[in-house]
Amino acid sequence: MGDLTLQDALQKFLDEIAASRSPNTHRAYAQAADRFLDALKEHGVPSSVPVSQLSVEWMSWLIQSLHGFAVATERLYITAMTAFYEHAAAENWAPVNLPALRRLCRRRARREASRLPPFPRAEIEKILETVAQAATTPPYDEREYLRVLRDRALLYVLADTGLRVSEACGLTRGHLDWTEARARVLGKGNREAIVRFSERSLRYLRAYLDARAELDGQQGRPLSGLPIFARHDKKAGKRILPLSPRSAEKIVEKWTVAALGDRARGAITPHTFRHYFVTVVLRGSGGNVRLAQELARHRSITTTQRYTHLSDDELDRGYHYIFNTPVRETEEND
């Protein structure tokens, strides 16, 4: 295995993950591997480097590159690449210093323990405003127009429903009950659940599907089986093919950069929209954790409680209200 490259070793590892784990896990591990290779490239290490040179320092580069990502995403990517290092050691591909690797990851875990998931409410709303504005400023060619309408519908659905990206991409037209403004989805752990839709998310979905109606009618199959979110690239042509979660992530990245600039690339993911959804529910319901848990479909209420923090602005307002509001003088006769 002396000539095995890092790229080839990662592919062998991912093939084993595909054979033994769920499709969602395989996809997440593949994304972690891509991020790992990107981090190495930024430090001048190509994917063609022999895997025998695998270094713990490379993991530290990955960790540095994840600054600004959601905590859950950081943890997932680190877990995935730790599994790769352990696999490489077990296969005798590289003399990996596993104790040093584990110390590095434990230090990272301790730093993360006090962190809450990011809740960039203003940033998410800026992204939504940007894609909404783009949908009202043609001219576009037909394919580009469909992409913009789809992107607007997708981002508002993610923001207003709490759907996971894989769930959104798995929706078909038959899943959605327009009258009841809800959809039946197969969620995490193959659990069936009901998801509610806001008026604006349904309005943008309707606009997208109306613009797509002619294409849908040409498919020669029942409309109920067609994906709600479809590809509109040259390879898809006039076929209605489902949008992949990876493509949805790229859509989020595209509009994040368009709204916030390149500095925000990678900082906001589809799962950040889920954080946004839970936060909006909590704040709009006066902190009703049980309601937020049910709408977000968290198995444990402990997960939902992580979102019940107060922002710095809210803490400032509360403090100054308590300590700086003039206290009425007590009358002598009281």
URRA-V559551 format. One line per field, one symbol per residue. psi: psi as a letter, one per 40 degrees, with the letter a starting at -180 (. if undefined). A space follows every 10 residues. Layout:
BEGIN
psi->???
END
This chain:
BEGIN
psi->edehiddddd ddddddddde iidddddddd dddddddddd ddeehieeih eeehiddddd ddddeeheii dddddddddd dddddddddd efdighgddd dddddddddd dddeiiiigg dddddddddd ddddeegaii iddddddddd ddddddddde deiiddddde hidedhhdde fiihihahff hhihhiiidd dddddddddd deddddeeef ihddeiidhi ifidddbeig iihidddddd ddddddddde iddehedhid dddddddddd dddeeffgdd dddddefhdh ddddeeeeii iddddddddd ddeehhhhhh ide.
END
